[in-house]
Amino acid sequence: MEKDVVETAHNVRSRILNYAIIIEMQLEDFIRDYFVKEDNKKLKFSELIVRKEFFTFEQKINVFEKILEEIKEIKVIYYTSKGEYDLIKNKKDFIKRIRYIREIRNAIAHIHPFRDEGTEDIGIIYPFDNKKKEIILNDKFGMEFFNEYFKIEEILRQLKKELFKK
């Protein structure tokens, strides 16, 4: 039992870090493509700016948010069980979702997990917005995070495709 809980927690942490890296890289690519049109300069822009350690995930989100505010007429729809999710109508919510990915990534990457002796769960307690939050590193949380990641990733892919049509 103990090995299963530990292995599950490790796998969930690994997947979360991987998904967050993918979202961050998509933001980097989006920012690069938005500001640099010439293919021969895109790699240099990435090397010198968007992939540098001084350009944090939060800063990438802030730049992306400013770009998103400028976009008025583009059709990016994600279909959910609750109906359509229109990116242009839900810009603030979309940014909030990306920040959630960053928040969880930071907690997973920087805080040591604990074991609840009563339930054997492995979790992380972290401060956020002057509140104490807790994540239980189990398959349920992993799937919830993946579902959120998948929506964001799909919307970013659609947005990039629509905005940078060649």
SULJOKA-V170488 format. One record per residue. N is the residue number from 0. PHI is phi in radians with two decimals (* if undefined). PSI is psi in whole degrees, 0 to 359 (999 if undefined). OMEGA is omega in degrees with one decimal (NA if undefined). Layout:
n->N phi->PHI psi->PSI omega->OMEGA
n->N phi->PHI psi->PSI omega->OMEGA
//
This chain:
n->0 phi->* psi->311 omega->-176.5
n->1 phi->-1.05 psi->317 omega->-179.0
n->2 phi->-1.09 psi->321 omega->179.7
n->3 phi->-1.08 psi->316 omega->-179.6
n->4 phi->-1.13 psi->316 omega->-179.7
n->5 phi->-1.15 psi->315 omega->179.8
n->6 phi->-1.12 psi->318 omega->177.6
n->7 phi->-1.07 psi->313 omega->-179.9
n->8 phi->-1.06 psi->317 omega->178.8
n->9 phi->-1.09 psi->315 omega->179.8
n->10 phi->-1.12 psi->319 omega->179.0
n->11 phi->-1.12 psi->314 omega->177.8
n->12 phi->-1.02 psi->315 omega->-179.3
n->13 phi->-1.08 psi->314 omega->-179.6
n->14 phi->-1.12 psi->319 omega->-180.0
n->15 phi->-1.08 psi->314 omega->178.6
n->16 phi->-1.07 psi->318 omega->178.9
n->17 phi->-1.10 psi->313 omega->-179.6
n->18 phi->-1.09 psi->319 omega->-179.5
n->19 phi->-1.14 psi->321 omega->177.1
n->20 phi->-1.07 psi->319 omega->179.5
n->21 phi->-1.09 psi->316 omega->178.7
n->22 phi->-1.10 psi->315 omega->178.9
n->23 phi->-1.05 psi->318 omega->179.0
n->24 phi->-1.15 psi->324 omega->176.7
n->25 phi->-1.13 psi->321 omega->175.7
n->26 phi->-1.10 psi->317 omega->177.5
n->27 phi->-1.00 psi->312 omega->-179.5
n->28 phi->-1.11 psi->320 omega->179.8
n->29 phi->-1.10 psi->312 omega->-179.7
n->30 phi->-1.07 psi->314 omega->178.5
n->31 phi->-1.00 psi->311 omega->-177.8
n->32 phi->-1.19 psi->331 omega->178.8
n->33 phi->-1.21 psi->320 omega->-174.6
n->34 phi->-1.66 psi->338 omega->-175.6
n->35 phi->-2.14 psi->117 omega->-178.3
n->36 phi->-1.62 psi->329 omega->-176.5
n->37 phi->-1.39 psi->122 omega->-178.0
n->38 phi->-0.99 psi->322 omega->-177.2
n->39 phi->-1.21 psi->347 omega->179.5
n->40 phi->-1.81 psi->347 omega->-177.7
n->41 phi->-1.08 psi->315 omega->-179.6
n->42 phi->-1.09 psi->317 omega->179.8
n->43 phi->-1.12 psi->317 omega->177.8
n->44 phi->-1.04 psi->317 omega->178.3
n->45 phi->-1.10 psi->312 omega->-178.3
n->46 phi->-1.10 psi->320 omega->-173.7
n->47 phi->-1.55 psi->337 omega->-173.3
n->48 phi->-2.23 psi->287 omega->-166.6
n->49 phi->-1.19 psi->338 omega->-179.9
n->50 phi->-1.80 psi->11 omega->178.8
n->51 phi->-1.48 psi->151 omega->-176.9
n->52 phi->-1.12 psi->335 omega->179.2
n->53 phi->-1.26 psi->342 omega->-180.0
n->54 phi->-1.70 psi->89 omega->-171.1
n->55 phi->-1.28 psi->166 omega->176.7
n->56 phi->-0.98 psi->315 omega->-179.9
n->57 phi->-1.10 psi->320 omega->178.1
n->58 phi->-1.13 psi->323 omega->177.0
n->59 phi->-1.12 psi->319 omega->177.5
n->60 phi->-1.10 psi->317 omega->179.9
n->61 phi->-1.08 psi->316 omega->178.2
n->62 phi->-1.13 psi->315 omega->178.3
n->63 phi->-1.02 psi->319 omega->179.1
n->64 phi->-1.06 psi->317 omega->178.4
n->65 phi->-1.10 psi->318 omega->177.6
n->66 phi->-1.11 psi->315 omega->-178.9
n->67 phi->-1.06 psi->324 omega->178.2
n->68 phi->-1.09 psi->330 omega->-179.7
n->69 phi->-1.36 psi->338 omega->-175.8
n->70 phi->-1.43 psi->119 omega->-176.4
n->71 phi->-1.93 psi->317 omega->-172.0
n->72 phi->-2.13 psi->87 omega->175.5
n->73 phi->-2.61 psi->141 omega->-175.9
n->74 phi->-1.77 psi->105 omega->175.1
n->75 phi->-2.27 psi->107 omega->-176.9
n->76 phi->-2.09 psi->134 omega->172.7
n->77 phi->-2.02 psi->128 omega->-177.5
n->78 phi->-1.63 psi->126 omega->179.0
n->79 phi->-2.08 psi->175 omega->176.9
n->80 phi->-1.16 psi->341 omega->179.2
n->81 phi->-1.64 psi->1 omega->-179.8
n->82 phi->2.08 psi->201 omega->-177.2
n->83 phi->-1.41 psi->143 omega->172.4
n->84 phi->-2.02 psi->106 omega->-178.2
n->85 phi->-1.61 psi->117 omega->-176.6
n->86 phi->-1.03 psi->316 omega->-176.3
n->87 phi->-1.11 psi->324 omega->178.5
n->88 phi->-1.39 psi->344 omega->-174.2
n->89 phi->-2.16 psi->36 omega->-176.3
n->90 phi->-1.01 psi->312 omega->-177.5
n->91 phi->-1.12 psi->318 omega->177.7
n->92 phi->-1.10 psi->320 omega->-179.2
n->93 phi->-1.11 psi->317 omega->177.2
n->94 phi->-1.10 psi->320 omega->177.5
n->95 phi->-1.05 psi->321 omega->179.2
n->96 phi->-1.15 psi->319 omega->178.0
n->97 phi->-1.16 psi->320 omega->178.3
n->98 phi->-1.13 psi->327 omega->175.6
n->99 phi->-1.07 psi->317 omega->178.1
n->100 phi->-1.04 psi->315 omega->179.1
n->101 phi->-1.11 psi->316 omega->179.8
n->102 phi->-1.01 psi->311 omega->-178.5
n->103 phi->-1.17 psi->319 omega->177.6
n->104 phi->-1.00 psi->313 omega->-179.1
n->105 phi->-1.10 psi->318 omega->179.3
n->106 phi->-1.11 psi->315 omega->-179.2
n->107 phi->-1.11 psi->319 omega->-174.3
n->108 phi->-1.36 psi->332 omega->-169.1
n->109 phi->-2.03 psi->355 omega->-177.0
n->110 phi->-2.14 psi->133 omega->-178.8
n->111 phi->-1.28 psi->132 omega->179.1
n->112 phi->-1.17 psi->159 omega->176.1
n->113 phi->-2.17 psi->161 omega->175.7
n->114 phi->-1.95 psi->127 omega->175.1
n->115 phi->-1.40 psi->113 omega->-176.2
n->116 phi->-1.10 psi->333 omega->-179.0
n->117 phi->-1.34 psi->318 omega->-175.7
n->118 phi->-1.86 psi->348 omega->-174.6
n->119 phi->1.25 psi->1 omega->177.3
n->120 phi->-1.12 psi->150 omega->173.2
n->121 phi->-1.93 psi->130 omega->-175.4
n->122 phi->-2.50 psi->180 omega->177.3
n->123 phi->-2.35 psi->132 omega->173.2
n->124 phi->-1.94 psi->130 omega->-177.3
n->125 phi->-2.52 psi->152 omega->177.2
n->126 phi->-1.49 psi->141 omega->175.0
n->127 phi->-2.71 psi->126 omega->-178.1
n->128 phi->0.90 psi->46 omega->178.7
n->129 phi->1.05 psi->25 omega->175.9
n->130 phi->-2.21 psi->157 omega->175.1
n->131 phi->-1.70 psi->125 omega->179.6
n->132 phi->-2.06 psi->156 omega->-178.7
n->133 phi->-2.35 psi->139 omega->174.7
n->134 phi->-2.08 psi->133 omega->171.6
n->135 phi->-1.77 psi->120 omega->-174.8
n->136 phi->-1.45 psi->77 omega->178.6
n->137 phi->-2.23 psi->176 omega->-177.7
n->138 phi->-1.07 psi->325 omega->179.9
n->139 phi->-1.07 psi->311 omega->178.9
n->140 phi->-1.13 psi->320 omega->178.4
n->141 phi->-1.02 psi->318 omega->179.2
n->142 phi->-1.23 psi->320 omega->177.0
n->143 phi->-1.07 psi->316 omega->178.9
n->144 phi->-1.13 psi->316 omega->179.3
n->145 phi->-1.05 psi->317 omega->179.5
n->146 phi->-1.07 psi->319 omega->177.3
n->147 phi->-1.15 psi->314 omega->177.0
n->148 phi->-0.99 psi->313 omega->-176.0
n->149 phi->-1.04 psi->317 omega->178.4
n->150 phi->-1.08 psi->312 omega->-178.5
n->151 phi->-1.10 psi->314 omega->-178.2
n->152 phi->-1.07 psi->317 omega->180.0
n->153 phi->-1.15 psi->317 omega->179.3
n->154 phi->-1.13 psi->317 omega->177.2
n->155 phi->-1.07 psi->319 omega->179.3
n->156 phi->-1.10 psi->314 omega->178.5
n->157 phi->-1.10 psi->316 omega->-179.6
n->158 phi->-1.05 psi->313 omega->179.7
n->159 phi->-1.07 psi->317 omega->-179.9
n->160 phi->-1.08 psi->316 omega->-178.8
n->161 phi->-1.25 psi->319 omega->-174.7
n->162 phi->-1.34 psi->326 omega->-174.7
n->163 phi->-1.94 psi->36 omega->177.4
n->164 phi->-1.01 psi->139 omega->179.1
n->165 phi->-1.92 psi->999 omega->NA
//
